[in-house]
Amino acid sequence: MLADDELGSRREKYEEPLPESYAVAFEQINADPNHQLVVAETDGRVVGTLHLIFLPSISYQGGLRAQVESVRVDKGIRNLGIGSEMMRWAIECARERGAQLMQLTTHRSREDAHRFYERLGFQKSHLGMKLSLK
Amino acid sequence: MLADDELGSRREKYEEPLPESYAVAFEQINADPNHQLVVAETDGRVVGTLHLIFLPSISYQGGLRAQVESVRVDKGIRNLGIGSEMMRWAIECARERGAQLMQLTTHRSREDAHRFYERLGFQKSHLGMKLSLK
């Protein structure tokens, strides 16, 4: 799913076997209690991904931040509420843990995503800036 | 410094003694090898802050991301290159650790900051969206 759009296809490598770098990252994420990598399943098939990260922060009076990354839903079954269900789970999870805010970045070209997050209450208050280090 | 601008003054609490929440957050950040909280000093006085975070990620082929938060320079001595020096240190540090990209968000209203990060090579490719959980 990460590779299954125009932006993702340029930066992911979906092949058998998957590059080992994915497995290494998975192990690191899995071992860290501040990270949760979740999938949505329908009939035993993985149809969505979401990476929830908790970030202790010195700003916001030392308030805990929650960040989501890698939110994807299978192209064939979008608009069925799977993305919203995953995000509502993440928001609930973040509230339970006492996070003060949830943050994410989304590419400027993903207009559907902007509307999706706005419907969930997110505000387009910031710019997301990236620097490639490769 | 976090409280010393229009946005910060609304969300920080700078008083003696500082709210305990700051100390609790500091301990958590300090104990996590994926977090580095650094300050810039001039003549023994703290004049800048930067919070560097390493995030293992399942996207970008499992590539490590570096994220910066809470970048601030003392109002009285801006434009002397202290911010650039801190950022260059962070970028170097992220490269050494093998991070594939560095990411940050900055409020839409901070136009000086946008130019500052663009000069360092950052691209305004994303929107940063926030949801208050309070």
HADDOCK unambig.tbl for C-alpha pairs under 7 A between the chains (distance, minus, plus):
assign (segid A and resid 2 and name CA) (segid B and resid 59 and name CA) 6.60 0.50 0.50
assign (segid A and resid 11 and name CA) (segid B and resid 60 and name CA) 5.62 0.50 0.50
assign (segid A and resid 12 and name CA) (segid B and resid 60 and name CA) 5.67 0.50 0.50
assign (segid A and resid 12 and name CA) (segid B and resid 61 and name CA) 5.35 0.50 0.50
assign (segid A and resid 13 and name CA) (segid B and resid 61 and name CA) 6.49 0.50 0.50
assign (segid A and resid 21 and name CA) (segid B and resid 61 and name CA) 6.24 0.50 0.50
assign (segid A and resid 21 and name CA) (segid B and resid 62 and name CA) 5.27 0.50 0.50
assign (segid A and resid 22 and name CA) (segid B and resid 58 and name CA) 6.14 0.50 0.50
assign (segid A and resid 22 and name CA) (segid B and resid 61 and name CA) 5.66 0.50 0.50
assign (segid A and resid 22 and name CA) (segid B and resid 62 and name CA) 4.33 0.50 0.50
assign (segid A and resid 25 and name CA) (segid B and resid 56 and name CA) 5.69 0.50 0.50
assign (segid A and resid 25 and name CA) (segid B and resid 57 and name CA) 6.09 0.50 0.50
assign (segid A and resid 25 and name CA) (segid B and resid 58 and name CA) 6.07 0.50 0.50
assign (segid A and resid 25 and name CA) (segid B and resid 62 and name CA) 5.04 0.50 0.50
assign (segid A and resid 26 and name CA) (segid B and resid 58 and name CA) 6.50 0.50 0.50
assign (segid A and resid 28 and name CA) (segid B and resid 56 and name CA) 6.59 0.50 0.50
assign (segid A and resid 29 and name CA) (segid B and resid 56 and name CA) 6.17 0.50 0.50
assign (segid A and resid 56 and name CA) (segid B and resid 25 and name CA) 5.71 0.50 0.50
assign (segid A and resid 56 and name CA) (segid B and resid 28 and name CA) 6.61 0.50 0.50
assign (segid A and resid 56 and name CA) (segid B and resid 29 and name CA) 6.17 0.50 0.50
assign (segid A and resid 57 and name CA) (segid B and resid 25 and name CA) 6.10 0.50 0.50
assign (segid A and resid 58 and name CA) (segid B and resid 22 and name CA) 6.16 0.50 0.50
assign (segid A and resid 58 and name CA) (segid B and resid 25 and name CA) 6.08 0.50 0.50
assign (segid A and resid 58 and name CA) (segid B and resid 26 and name CA) 6.50 0.50 0.50
assign (segid A and resid 59 and name CA) (segid B and resid 2 and name CA) 6.61 0.50 0.50
assign (segid A and resid 59 and name CA) (segid B and resid 70 and name CA) 6.48 0.50 0.50
assign (segid A and resid 60 and name CA) (segid B and resid 11 and name CA) 5.63 0.50 0.50
assign (segid A and resid 60 and name CA) (segid B and resid 12 and name CA) 5.68 0.50 0.50
assign (segid A and resid 61 and name CA) (segid B and resid 12 and name CA) 5.34 0.50 0.50
assign (segid A and resid 61 and name CA) (segid B and resid 13 and name CA) 6.49 0.50 0.50
assign (segid A and resid 61 and name CA) (segid B and resid 21 and name CA) 6.23 0.50 0.50
assign (segid A and resid 61 and name CA) (segid B and resid 22 and name CA) 5.65 0.50 0.50
assign (segid A and resid 62 and name CA) (segid B and resid 21 and name CA) 5.28 0.50 0.50
assign (segid A and resid 62 and name CA) (segid B and resid 22 and name CA) 4.34 0.50 0.50
assign (segid A and resid 62 and name CA) (segid B and resid 25 and name CA) 5.05 0.50 0.50
assign (segid A and resid 70 and name CA) (segid B and resid 59 and name CA) 6.46 0.50 0.50
assign (segid A and resid 95 and name CA) (segid B and resid 133 and name CA) 6.43 0.50 0.50
assign (segid A and resid 99 and name CA) (segid B and resid 133 and name CA) 6.78 0.50 0.50
assign (segid A and resid 100 and name CA) (segid B and resid 132 and name CA) 6.30 0.50 0.50
assign (segid A and resid 100 and name CA) (segid B and resid 133 and name CA) 5.07 0.50 0.50
assign (segid A and resid 100 and name CA) (segid B and resid 134 and name CA) 5.64 0.50 0.50
assign (segid A and resid 101 and name CA) (segid B and resid 130 and name CA) 6.81 0.50 0.50
assign (segid A and resid 101 and name CA) (segid B and resid 131 and name CA) 5.53 0.50 0.50
assign (segid A and resid 101 and name CA) (segid B and resid 132 and name CA) 4.43 0.50 0.50
assign (segid A and resid 101 and name CA) (segid B and resid 133 and name CA) 4.89 0.50 0.50
assign (segid A and resid 102 and name CA) (segid B and resid 130 and name CA) 5.68 0.50 0.50
assign (segid A and resid 102 and name CA) (segid B and resid 131 and name CA) 5.09 0.50 0.50
assign (segid A and resid 102 and name CA) (segid B and resid 132 and name CA) 6.50 0.50 0.50
assign (segid A and resid 102 and name CA) (segid B and resid 133 and name CA) 6.97 0.50 0.50
assign (segid A and resid 103 and name CA) (segid B and resid 129 and name CA) 5.74 0.50 0.50
assign (segid A and resid 103 and name CA) (segid B and resid 130 and name CA) 4.51 0.50 0.50
assign (segid A and resid 103 and name CA) (segid B and resid 131 and name CA) 6.42 0.50 0.50
assign (segid A and resid 104 and name CA) (segid B and resid 128 and name CA) 5.89 0.50 0.50
assign (segid A and resid 104 and name CA) (segid B and resid 129 and name CA) 5.45 0.50 0.50
assign (segid A and resid 104 and name CA) (segid B and resid 130 and name CA) 6.65 0.50 0.50
assign (segid A and resid 105 and name CA) (segid B and resid 126 and name CA) 6.01 0.50 0.50
assign (segid A and resid 105 and name CA) (segid B and resid 127 and name CA) 5.42 0.50 0.50
assign (segid A and resid 105 and name CA) (segid B and resid 128 and name CA) 4.40 0.50 0.50
assign (segid A and resid 105 and name CA) (segid B and resid 129 and name CA) 5.97 0.50 0.50
assign (segid A and resid 106 and name CA) (segid B and resid 126 and name CA) 5.34 0.50 0.50
assign (segid A and resid 106 and name CA) (segid B and resid 127 and name CA) 5.41 0.50 0.50
assign (segid A and resid 106 and name CA) (segid B and resid 128 and name CA) 6.70 0.50 0.50
assign (segid A and resid 107 and name CA) (segid B and resid 125 and name CA) 5.99 0.50 0.50
assign (segid A and resid 107 and name CA) (segid B and resid 126 and name CA) 4.20 0.50 0.50
assign (segid A and resid 107 and name CA) (segid B and resid 127 and name CA) 6.17 0.50 0.50
assign (segid A and resid 108 and name CA) (segid B and resid 125 and name CA) 5.92 0.50 0.50
assign (segid A and resid 108 and name CA) (segid B and resid 126 and name CA) 4.81 0.50 0.50
assign (segid A and resid 108 and name CA) (segid B and resid 127 and name CA) 5.76 0.50 0.50
assign (segid A and resid 121 and name CA) (segid B and resid 131 and name CA) 6.27 0.50 0.50
assign (segid A and resid 122 and name CA) (segid B and resid 129 and name CA) 5.77 0.50 0.50
assign (segid A and resid 122 and name CA) (segid B and resid 130 and name CA) 5.18 0.50 0.50
assign (segid A and resid 122 and name CA) (segid B and resid 131 and name CA) 4.55 0.50 0.50
assign (segid A and resid 123 and name CA) (segid B and resid 129 and name CA) 5.29 0.50 0.50
assign (segid A and resid 123 and name CA) (segid B and resid 130 and name CA) 5.38 0.50 0.50
assign (segid A and resid 123 and name CA) (segid B and resid 131 and name CA) 6.37 0.50 0.50
assign (segid A and resid 124 and name CA) (segid B and resid 127 and name CA) 6.61 0.50 0.50
assign (segid A and resid 124 and name CA) (segid B and resid 128 and name CA) 6.15 0.50 0.50
assign (segid A and resid 124 and name CA) (segid B and resid 129 and name CA) 4.71 0.50 0.50
assign (segid A and resid 124 and name CA) (segid B and resid 130 and name CA) 6.90 0.50 0.50
assign (segid A and resid 125 and name CA) (segid B and resid 107 and name CA) 6.01 0.50 0.50
assign (segid A and resid 125 and name CA) (segid B and resid 108 and name CA) 5.93 0.50 0.50
assign (segid A and resid 125 and name CA) (segid B and resid 128 and name CA) 6.52 0.50 0.50
assign (segid A and resid 125 and name CA) (segid B and resid 129 and name CA) 6.01 0.50 0.50
assign (segid A and resid 125 and name CA) (segid B and resid 130 and name CA) 6.87 0.50 0.50
assign (segid A and resid 126 and name CA) (segid B and resid 105 and name CA) 6.01 0.50 0.50
assign (segid A and resid 126 and name CA) (segid B and resid 106 and name CA) 5.33 0.50 0.50
assign (segid A and resid 126 and name CA) (segid B and resid 107 and name CA) 4.20 0.50 0.50
assign (segid A and resid 126 and name CA) (segid B and resid 108 and name CA) 4.80 0.50 0.50
assign (segid A and resid 126 and name CA) (segid B and resid 127 and name CA) 6.12 0.50 0.50
assign (segid A and resid 126 and name CA) (segid B and resid 128 and name CA) 4.38 0.50 0.50
assign (segid A and resid 126 and name CA) (segid B and resid 129 and name CA) 6.16 0.50 0.50
assign (segid A and resid 127 and name CA) (segid B and resid 105 and name CA) 5.41 0.50 0.50
assign (segid A and resid 127 and name CA) (segid B and resid 106 and name CA) 5.40 0.50 0.50
assign (segid A and resid 127 and name CA) (segid B and resid 107 and name CA) 6.17 0.50 0.50
assign (segid A and resid 127 and name CA) (segid B and resid 108 and name CA) 5.76 0.50 0.50
assign (segid A and resid 127 and name CA) (segid B and resid 124 and name CA) 6.63 0.50 0.50
assign (segid A and resid 127 and name CA) (segid B and resid 126 and name CA) 6.12 0.50 0.50
assign (segid A and resid 127 and name CA) (segid B and resid 127 and name CA) 4.75 0.50 0.50
assign (segid A and resid 127 and name CA) (segid B and resid 128 and name CA) 4.89 0.50 0.50
assign (segid A and resid 128 and name CA) (segid B and resid 104 and name CA) 5.91 0.50 0.50
assign (segid A and resid 128 and name CA) (segid B and resid 105 and name CA) 4.41 0.50 0.50
assign (segid A and resid 128 and name CA) (segid B and resid 106 and name CA) 6.71 0.50 0.50
assign (segid A and resid 128 and name CA) (segid B and resid 124 and name CA) 6.17 0.50 0.50
assign (segid A and resid 128 and name CA) (segid B and resid 125 and name CA) 6.53 0.50 0.50
assign (segid A and resid 128 and name CA) (segid B and resid 126 and name CA) 4.35 0.50 0.50
assign (segid A and resid 128 and name CA) (segid B and resid 127 and name CA) 4.87 0.50 0.50
assign (segid A and resid 128 and name CA) (segid B and resid 128 and name CA) 4.76 0.50 0.50
assign (segid A and resid 129 and name CA) (segid B and resid 103 and name CA) 5.75 0.50 0.50
assign (segid A and resid 129 and name CA) (segid B and resid 104 and name CA) 5.46 0.50 0.50
assign (segid A and resid 129 and name CA) (segid B and resid 105 and name CA) 5.97 0.50 0.50
assign (segid A and resid 129 and name CA) (segid B and resid 122 and name CA) 5.76 0.50 0.50
assign (segid A and resid 129 and name CA) (segid B and resid 123 and name CA) 5.28 0.50 0.50
assign (segid A and resid 129 and name CA) (segid B and resid 124 and name CA) 4.71 0.50 0.50
assign (segid A and resid 129 and name CA) (segid B and resid 125 and name CA) 6.01 0.50 0.50
assign (segid A and resid 129 and name CA) (segid B and resid 126 and name CA) 6.14 0.50 0.50
assign (segid A and resid 130 and name CA) (segid B and resid 101 and name CA) 6.81 0.50 0.50
assign (segid A and resid 130 and name CA) (segid B and resid 102 and name CA) 5.66 0.50 0.50
assign (segid A and resid 130 and name CA) (segid B and resid 103 and name CA) 4.50 0.50 0.50
assign (segid A and resid 130 and name CA) (segid B and resid 104 and name CA) 6.64 0.50 0.50
assign (segid A and resid 130 and name CA) (segid B and resid 122 and name CA) 5.19 0.50 0.50
assign (segid A and resid 130 and name CA) (segid B and resid 123 and name CA) 5.39 0.50 0.50
assign (segid A and resid 130 and name CA) (segid B and resid 124 and name CA) 6.92 0.50 0.50
assign (segid A and resid 130 and name CA) (segid B and resid 125 and name CA) 6.89 0.50 0.50
assign (segid A and resid 131 and name CA) (segid B and resid 101 and name CA) 5.54 0.50 0.50
assign (segid A and resid 131 and name CA) (segid B and resid 102 and name CA) 5.09 0.50 0.50
assign (segid A and resid 131 and name CA) (segid B and resid 103 and name CA) 6.43 0.50 0.50
assign (segid A and resid 131 and name CA) (segid B and resid 121 and name CA) 6.28 0.50 0.50
assign (segid A and resid 131 and name CA) (segid B and resid 122 and name CA) 4.55 0.50 0.50
assign (segid A and resid 131 and name CA) (segid B and resid 123 and name CA) 6.37 0.50 0.50
assign (segid A and resid 132 and name CA) (segid B and resid 100 and name CA) 6.29 0.50 0.50
assign (segid A and resid 132 and name CA) (segid B and resid 101 and name CA) 4.44 0.50 0.50
assign (segid A and resid 132 and name CA) (segid B and resid 102 and name CA) 6.49 0.50 0.50
assign (segid A and resid 133 and name CA) (segid B and resid 95 and name CA) 6.42 0.50 0.50
assign (segid A and resid 133 and name CA) (segid B and resid 99 and name CA) 6.79 0.50 0.50
assign (segid A and resid 133 and name CA) (segid B and resid 100 and name CA) 5.08 0.50 0.50
assign (segid A and resid 133 and name CA) (segid B and resid 101 and name CA) 4.88 0.50 0.50
assign (segid A and resid 133 and name CA) (segid B and resid 102 and name CA) 6.96 0.50 0.50
assign (segid A and resid 134 and name CA) (segid B and resid 100 and name CA) 5.64 0.50 0.50
